[in-house]
Structures are given as C-alpha cells and as structure tokens.
C-alpha cells in the first residue's frame, strides 16, 4: 500500500511538472516577444525539468535496462537543474547589480552549458554505477547510500543557498536604488521562486541523507511518500512564474490569436522583459 502511494504521488507530481515545463516551452516557441536571453536560460531549465519528469514516469525494475536508464537520466537532469538554478540567479545578479550585458553574451550561455553538462554527466555516471538494489519500499530501482551522496548533495545545497542569497541581494538592490525600475511584483516573484525551488529540492534529498547518516536501509515512509510528490515539481513552478501562469504571457497569447496589434501589446512586451 505504501509503495502504491509513492507511485501515485510520483505520477501526480511528474504530471504537474510535465504540464509546467511544456507550457513554457510551447509559449517560448510561439511567442517571439518573450525570447530574451534570460528566458533562454529558463527554456533550458524547463527542458531538463521535462527530462526528469518523463524519466520518473518510467517503470523501473531491479536489474532491468530501463532501471539503469532511469537512474542516469534522473540524476543527470536533476543535477543539471540544480546547477542551472544557481546560474540563473547569478545571471540575474550580474545583469541587475553589476550591469553586465547578459542579453548579448551568447558565449557565456554556451560555455556554461558545456561546463555544467560535463560535470552533471560525470556525476550521473558515478551514481548509476555505484547504486545499490532497491529496498522493498523505495520507488527507485537503484540508489546510492555511500558517502558519495553527501558530496553530491553538498553541491546541490550550495547551489540552492547561493541562489537564495543572490535573489535576496537583487531584491535589496532594487529597493535601494530608485534608478532600477522593477515593479514590486517582480521582487516578490524572484524571492518566492527561489524559496520554492529550495524547499522542493532540499526536501527531495532528505531521505537519502538520513539513510547515509543513520546507516539504515529501511526508508522513512513519510519522507519517501512526500518527496515522491516534491521531486518532479520544479517544472510546475516554471508554469506558475514563466509559462501560462504568467498574466503577461496569457495576455500576449490572447492578443496573438486575436491578431490584434496595438500600443497595449508594446507596453506588455516592455513589462514582460522586466519579468
């Protein structure tokens, strides 16, 4: 019964994540108005969130080839997402607080992708080949319970905490400097997004950390069940803040399909770039 609940929660969370990631990817493709450099970073994040969510829905069986594929894809995409969240916060910090022209810095984008790809691929391969067989309760078909997981999650925690620090500095800078014209809604959005990302990702690490520290193999039912819902949820936050949950994106879509061009659209575009 407990394992059934875990699978159901994974399915719900992954479905919401897929919906969220696809909503942003589709709107990015059909709305040229939102294709800023920053939203290209969000697009990359959404693609890897989508990989995580689809991989989670794969039925993993102990000793099966699908199991190894699932383990690699989830750990690879999950690691990339965490690193990319940190990078996005850094980009925002450089753009707003240090006046760095990120919009025209394509080299920075591609170099970042290459570096993060190499790091996360190496980490995912180690996790895949050092995994242990699943327990009677765990949804995952392989899992790392050795000390390497502490190193892996230390990197994840560093990325998330650093992202929160960067977002906090950004909001403080906006409030202090009257020349920076970002609305209060933007400030709330950035801090809320950072907090949601951190809560979501930190919670997903609790169970494996607990098993390593306490040196136990028996999963905690509450942690496993709740993290089943939280693990694939990042794509849904993209939906809320950048996809169809964004009122400006919805307004642009409505006007696009109505085929109307007006000054109001220009104003929406200017507001959208800020957000």
N, C-alpha and C positions, 0 to 999 in steps of 0.2 A: 504493500500500500504506500509506504513512504517513498519508494523508488518511483512509483507511478506519479505521485505528486511532483517529484523533482522533474520528471519528463514533461508533465503538463505545464509547470512553471517555465521551464526552458522554452517550450513551444510558444507560450504567451509572450514572454519577453523577446524571443527571437522574431516573432511575427511583428511586434511593435517596432523593433529595431529595423527590420527589412522595410516596413512601411515608411519609417522615417528617412532612412538612407535613400530609398528610391525617390521619395518626394523631392528631396533636394537635388539629386542627380538629374531628374527629369526637368525640374524648373530651371536648372542651370543650362540645360541643353536648349530649351525652347525660349528662354528669355535672355537675349544678348545684353540687355540693360544691366543685369546683375553680375556680369562676368568681370569683376575686378580681380586684382592679383590676390587679395585676401580671400576672396570666395573660391579661388582656385585651390587654396590650401584646405578650405572646408570641403570642397569636392573630393580631394584626395582622401581626407579623413572619412568621408561618407563611403567611399568605395571600399576601404579596408574594414569599416564597420559592417558593411554588407557581406564581406567575405567571412567575418567572424560569425554573423548571424546564420548564414547559409550553412557554414561548417557545423555549427551547433545542432542544426536540424538533421545532420547525417546520423543514421543509426549506427552507433559504434559497438562492435562486438569484440570481445577479448581474442586476440590472435588474428583478427581479420585485417586484410589490407586496408579496408576503409577506416579501421581504427587508427592506423599509422598516419593516413592522410588527414583524418580529422584532427589528430593531435598536433601535427605540424602546422596545418592551416590556422587553427585557433591560436596557438602560441605565437606564430609568426605575425598574424594580423593583430592580435591583442597587443603584442609588444610594439608594433608599428604605431598603433593608435595612441598608446601612452606617450611614446616619443614625439609623435606629431602634435599632440595636445600641448606639450611643452613648447614645441617650435612655434606653434600658432601664437601662444601667449608672448613669446619672445619677439615675434614679428610685430605684433601689436605694440609692444613696448618700444621697439626701435622706431616704429613709424610715428607714434604719438609723443613719446617722451624724448627721443633723440633725433627726431626729424630726418630719419633715414628713408630714402626713396625706395620703398619696397615694391611699389607698383611697377617700376621699370627694372627690377632686379631679377631677371629670369635665371641668371647663373646661380644666385643664392638658392632659388627654388630647386633647381635640378641637382646641385651639389648636395643639398640637404636630403633629397630623395635617395640619392646613391649611397650616402653615408648611412642613413637610417636603414635602408634595405639590407646592406651588408651586415650591420650589427644585429638586426632582428632575425635575419636568415640564419646566422651562426647560432644565435640563442635558441631558436626553434629547433634546429637540428640536434643540439645538445639535449634539449628537453625531450625530444622524440626518442632518442636512442638511450637515454638514461631512465626512461619511465618504468614504472613497476605495474604489474597487473592490477586491474580494478578490484576494489573491495566489493562486498555483497551489496553495498548501498550506493556507491558512487555512480554517477551517470557516465563519467569519463572512462574510456576503455584503457587509458594509461595515465599515470600521474607521477610526478616527481616528488619524492618525500625525503630526498637527501639535502645536504647543506647548500647545494647549488640554488635551491629555490629561494633561500634567504638573500643571496646575491641578486637574483632576478627581481625579486620584489623590492629590494632596496633601490634599484634603479627606477622601478615604477613609482615608488613613493617619492623619490627625489623629483621626478618629472612633474608629478601632480602638485606637490607642495610648492615647487618653484613656479608652476603655472599660477597658483593662487596668489603667490607673492607678486608676480608680475602684474596680474589683473588688479590687485589692490593698489599697486603703485600707479597704474594707469588711471584708475578712478580718482585717486588723490590728486594726481596731476591735473586732470580735467576740472576738478572742483576748485583747485587753487589758481590755475591760470585762466583768466577770463578770456584770453585770446583764442583758446581752444573751444570751438563751437560744437560740442557734442551734447545732445539732449540728455536729460536725467534718465530717460528710458533706456538709453544706451548703457549708462553706468550700471543700472540695475541688471540689465541683461548680461553684461560681462561677468559681474560678481556671481550672479545666480548660476550661470552656466559653469563657471569654474567650480563652485561648490557642489553642483550636481555631478559633474564629472568625477570629482574627488571622492565623494561619498560612494558613487557607483563602483568605481574601480577599486577603492580600498576595501570595500566590503567583499568583493569577489576574491580577495587574497587571504581573507581571514582563516578560512578552513585549512588550506594547505600550510599556512604558517603555524597554526595551532597544532597540526599533526607533527610538524618537524620539531617544534619546541618541546611539546609534551611527549614526543616519541611514541605516539599511539597510531594504530591503524583504523580504529573504529571512528567513522565520521560522526560529527555532531549533526543531528537531523535538522535542527533549526537553521544552522548556518548553511548547510548544503541546500536545503529547500529554498531559503530566501535568496541565496546567491544565484540559484538557478534562474530566478526572475531578473536579478540585477545585472548579471554578466552580459547579456546581449542588448542592454537598454540604451547604449550610447547613441545609436542611430536615431532613436526616438527623440533624444534631446536636440539632434540636428533638425528634426522635423519641427519641433516647437520653436526653435530660435532662428533657423535659417531657411526651412522649407515652407510647406503650405501653412505652417503655424504662424508665419510672419505676415502681418497685415499688409505690408507694402508689397510683398510677393503676390499675395492674393489680389490686391488691387491692380497690380500690373497684369496679372493673368486675365482678370475680368475685362480690362480695357483692351488687351491684346485680342481676345476672342470677339470683342465687340467692334474691333477695328476702328477705334477712335484715337485720334491724336490731338492733344491739347496741351496747354500750359500746365495743367494739373499733372500730366504724366511727367513732364520735365521736373517739376517740383518733387514728385515721388522718387524719381531717379536720384536726385541730389540727396534726398533724405535716406534713400536706400544705401548709397555709398557710405554714408556715415555709420550705418548699422550693419 
